[in-house]
Amino acid sequence: MAISYDKLMAIEIPPREQTYDEKDCILYALGVGLGHDPLNEDELAFVYEKNLKVLPTMGAILGHPGFWIRDRDTGIDWVRIVNGEQGVRLHAPLKGQNTVIGRQRIVEVIDKGAGKGALVLTERQVTDKASGEPVATVTQTTFCRADGGFGGPPRQAPEPHPIPARAPDAVCDLTTRPETALIYRLSGDRNPLHAEPAVAKQAGYPRPIMHGLGNFGFAGHAVLKTMCGYDPQRLVAFACRFTAPVFPGETLRTEMWRDGTMVSFRTRVIERDVIAVNNGRAEVRS
């Protein structure tokens, strides 16, 4: 089975209603590395219900429609997909508990050619169920590694955000734990690629890998800590490209460049000296 461009573009993804509470916010924060130091009260505010703060990057998982690529007739080899790019723009600070509606649509499908894969670009509007007010806009590019050459119309992929040539203005190291992917998956992404060794090997990896959105959260944690003083209201938008897998237990070094209200960033795996997150762009309030 292969991708049919017209059929895939016509797929309607049902809206997703999601009710979350303090426990979900805390579990998400634990899954992206907060709480490692029990004496760090800045981090404690995100993993303890007293005066709870919510990580801005959690907006990227709200109202998620589930594993629709696998569960619907898409023609995509779901075992070999990875998250290529991710972005979130917050329209209001996230509440510690709420019911939201996520409405996701396919924006474009790009055929990179035989042996080069395909890109599926999606956008999700997340709104507050009670008020109807916008909460977040979530964008994603899914890289379908085994699905290029299906004959889609020629399309140009969006240009990535450039990283400055100068030395970084700040650096932040965060360590993942061996069980990090198993914790993060409880926030909604149950893809067995991140848990089952056999599925990881089938996908071409020696062992289960971190979620792209988990790496997204770690990078967001680094920017929030370094550029926003752990104030979630200061981080307005966050986007990046995923360029290499991360294995649970590795150390992530996020390099940051500040230019006014824009922060460019990338994240390197220290143990293997590979860039796992690149072309990052965050918008912060001063």
N, C-alpha and C positions, 0 to 999 in steps of 0.2 A: 504494500500500500504506500502511496506517495501523496504529497501535498497537492491538492487542487486549489489554485489561487482563489478562484471565484467562490468555491465552496467554503474555504476557510474564512474569507473575508465576510461571508454571509452568516457565519455562526453568531447566534445570539447567546450571550452568557447571562444566565439569570442573575438578578440582583441578590446580594447577600446581606441579610440582616445579622448583626453581631452585637451581642451584649457582653461587655467585659467589665471587670471590677478591679479592685486593688490587687487581688492575688495575681491576676493576669499581668498587670503592670510590673509587679515585683518579679514574676517569673521571667518576663522578657528582659528586664534589667540584669538578672542573674545570668541569663543566656548570652549576654554581650559583655560580660566581664566585670560588672560592678559587684561590690561586696567582697572582693578578695581580701581586702585589708579590713578587719573588724574594727579598727580604731579610726578609720577614715570617715568622718561624719558627713563630708560632702557626698560620698557615695552612699552612705547609709540612708540618706534622704530619699533615694530611689528604690531601696530594697526593704524598707520598713514602713509600716502603714501610718505611723505617727507623722503628720505633716507631709504626706507622701508627695513627691514630685514625679512627673512622668517624662521619660526620655522622648524627645521630639521624633527620633527615628522610628519609634513604635507606630507612628502614623502610616508607615509603609506597609504594615501588615493588617491594618484595620479594614474590615469589609472585604477581605480577600475571598475570591470565589471558589477556592479550593483547587484541586489538581485537575482543572478543566481540560488541559491538553491531553491527559491520559483518559479522562472519563468521557469525553465527547469524541465524535468522529472527525478528528482533525487531520489524519494521515501522517502525523508526526511520530517519529521514533522517540517516545518519551524517555526511554532509558538513557539516551545519550544527549539529552538537553541540559544546558547549564544557564544560569542567570548571567546575561551579558552586561547589562547596564540597569541601574536603578535610580530613581529619583523620588523625592517627596517635597511638596511645598505645603506648609501649614497655613491655614487661614485663620486659625484661632489656637490658643494653647490647648493641649490635650487634657481632658478631665481624667480624674482617677477612676471614675466609673461612668459608663454611658451606654446607650444603644445607638448604633450607627448603621447606615445603609451604604453599601458599596456597589456602584454600578460601573462595570468594566466593559470596555469595548476594544476591538482590534483596530488599530490605527493604520497599520501597513504590514505587509509581508514582503521581505526582500530576499530574492534568490541570489546568493553569492556565487553560484556556479557549482558544477559537479565536483565533489570532493572538498568543497569549501564551506558547505553548510548553508543555512538560511537564518534570517532574523525575523522574529515576530515582535512587532512593536505594539504595546497596549497602553491604555490610559484608564485610570479608575478615579471616579469622583466619589468621595466619601462625605456623607452629610449626616447631621444630627437628626435622628428620627423624630424627636419631639418638636424641634423648632424648624427643621428643614434647612437650617443654615449650613453652609459649607464648612467642613472640618479640614480636609486635606485633598490635594490632587496628587495621585501616585502614578508615576510612569515607569515602564519596564521594557527592556529589550531581552527577549529570550533567544539564546543562541542554540539553534537546532543543528547539532554537529553532523548528523547523518542525512540531512534532508535537502542538500543543495542540488541544483540541476533539475528541478521540477518544471522549469519552463515558465517561471513567473515573469511579468513585465519588468523591464529594466528600471531600477530605482537606485538612487544614491543614498547610502547610509548617512545619517547626520554626522557632522564633523565633531570629534571629541574636544572637550575643553582643554586648552594648552596649559602645560605646567611651566612656570617661569624657569629661565635658565640659571638664575642666581641661586646661591646657597639658601636652604630653607631658613625661615625666620624662627621656627620652633620645631621641636621634635618630641614625640610622646611614645614611649614603649608600653605596650600592654601584653600580658601573657595569657594565651588561651589555656584551658585545662584539657586533659585527655577526654573528659566526659562532656566538653562544651557543646558539641553537636547534638548529643543526646538530651541535653537540657534545652537547647534552643528549639529543637523540633517540637517541643510541647507548646510552643507559641503558635503552632498551626501548620508548619510545613513538614508533613509526614513522609516525604519522599524517602524511600528506603536506601537511596544512594548515600545518605548521611548516617546510616545505622548498620546496614547489612554488608559484611565483607564480600559476600558473593555478588551482590548487585554492584558494588563498587568495582570489582574486578571485571564484571561484564561491561561496565562503562569505560574501562581502560585505566582505572586507578588502582594502586596497590592496596589501598585501604579506604574506608569511608572518609569523605572530605567534609569540611565545614560548609554550611549553607552560604551562598552568596549574600543573602540578606543578613546572615550572622556577621560576615566580614564588614558589611555595610554598617551594622550596628556598632562594631568595634571601632571603625573609623569615626563614626559619629560621636562615640564616647570620647575619643581622643580630641576631636575638635571642640566638643562641649567643655571638656576639662581645661584645655589649653587656651582657647580663644573666648570662652563665654563664662569662665569661672563657675561652671556647673549650674548656670542659670538657664533653664530650658526655654524661657521666653525670649532669649536672645538669638536662638538658632531658628531661622525662618525657613530656609530651604537647604536641601542637601542632595547631591547627586554624584554618581561616580560610575566608572567602568571596571568590570572584573577581568583581570588579565592572567591570573594563575590560581590554581587551587591552593587552599590552606588545609593542612592536616591538624586536627585537634591536638593541642599540646605545644604548638609552635608559638613563637613570640612575634608580635606585629609592631613594627615601628612606623608610625605615621609622621610624615614630613609635611609641614604646613608653610604656606606663604600668604602673608596678609597684605592686601591692597584695598585700603578703605574698608568698606563693608563686605568685601568679597575675600574668601579664603580658598586658595587652591591647595589641593592636598593629594598625596599618594601614600600607599601603605606597602611596606616591604617586609617579607618574611626574613627575619634575621638569620635563622639557622641555614637557609638555602640561598640567601641573597637573591631572591626573586621578588619582583613587584607583583603583588596580588591584587591591589586596588590602585587604579590609575585615573588620571584625567578628572580628579575630583574637584567639585566646586560647591562651596557653601556660602550662604548669605547670612550675615550676622548683624544684629543691632548693636550699636556702640553703647 
